[in-house]
Every structure is written in C-alpha cells, then in structure tokens.
Amino acid sequence: MYNQFQTTATPGAILHDSVDARARFIFLTYLHLVGAILTFTCVEMAIFTSGAAQGITNTLMSLPGGWLVVIGGFVLVSWFATRLAHNVESKALQYAALAMFVGAEAIIFVPLLYMANQYYSGVIGIAAAFTIVAFIGLTGIVFVTRKDFSFLRGLLMWIGLCAMVAIVLSLIMGFTLGPWFSALMVCFAGAAILYDTSKILHHYPRDRYVGASLELFASVAMMFWYVLRLFMQARD
C-alpha cells in the first residue's frame, strides 16, 4: 500500500510554469482525486448493496497465504499502475492505470470494511471523517507554508520498507500488529500526504495530473485504512 517516491523536478514541472498553468494543474489533480474517491466509494457501495461483500471476503481470506497473497498482489498492481501513469504519454493509458489502482484498492478494502460494518457500528463514518479532516489540515500546511517536503523521501522509503517487512512477518509468523503499529502507519500516511502535496506544488510536470492524483489517492487510502483499523482495535 505504498506509492513510489520521486522528488526531482523534471522538464515541464509546474514550478517553471505561469501562475495560471500551475493553478490549472493543481485544479485538475484534485479534481481527479475527488473523482477517484467517489469512484472508490461507488464501487464499495455496489459491492455491499449487491451482497457480494461477504463472498469477496471469504474468497480472499481462503486463498493460500490469505492476506499475504492479497497484499502482495495489491503491491504489484500499485507499482505497475503508478509506473504506467507516470511514464506513458497516452492519456487513455494514464486513466486506465488510475482505474486499475482504484479497482485494486476497492477489492482489498472489502474484508476490512465488511468486518467494520458487521462488528463495529458507525466506525466507518468516523474513520472517513477523521481522514478527511486530517487530509484538509495537511494539505493546508503545504499550501500555506509553500514548504518543499522533498526531504521526507528517504525517511518514507525506509519506514515503508520496514512496515512491509513487519506486515509480511506478522502474516507468516502469526503475530498481530497492534494499535501502536496502526498509529505509526497513520503518521506515515500523513507524512506521505505532505510529501505528495509538496510534489504537486513544486515538482510534477504539468501534464501528469493523472499520476499526481493516483499517488495522492494512494496516500489518502492508506491513511483511511489505518485510521479505520486503529478505531476498530480501540473498540476491542
């Protein structure tokens, strides 16, 4: 559940553009982010209202390796979609990458949302509200201070690698990653949002708003995942 971290400005990056070009790029990026979130929400609602959520949960959990296979597959889809969105010139392929990523997120979220809906009444709405408020606050920090958070790249890569190792070990060895891990991952997702927003403000090429929205969506989804997980653990 980790997006790739790039920091260097590339030819055509928006910091070299006019104010109007920068504003248009930012507007399109956040427009696509809202579209991705709405699409994700609609897909989840369709899955749950159709009654397919339980079947998807049972199927994913019955796979050999269970969560290890699911998360491993998601990481591969995430990597491929991110690379595609950033490196192809075709807008159609960029949108295909974004759709692929949103679809993969929607599927992997089903078991967690299903358990939350079944056993933790109201927690999904609370977690979503917390995530939205945190996202707005973090975005405001970047836009008000205009600070470049590129320096977070190395730290995010290191923490992301350690977190992935911890997740894999927990799945293989059977131990549980408790609330402390979820809390740390919420902080990690917050730092990722700062980093992604900074890239949008300072480094992205003006024609890569689809890729920019994909990376930001990945960070927002990661925060929602761990906020929801933390709130569920707090009720146990």
BELSULMO-V767234 format. One record per run of one state. SS is the DSSP state (h for helix, s for strand, l for the rest). FROM is the first residue (numbers start at 0). TO is the last residue. If there is no record, write none. Layout:
ss:from:to
SS:FROM:TO
SS:FROM:TO
//
This chain:
ss:from:to
l:0:11
s:12:12
h:13:15
l:16:17
h:18:48
l:49:50
h:51:61
l:62:65
h:66:86
l:87:89
h:90:118
l:119:121
h:122:144
l:145:148
h:149:172
l:173:177
h:178:201
l:202:203
s:204:204
l:205:207
h:208:234
l:235:235
//
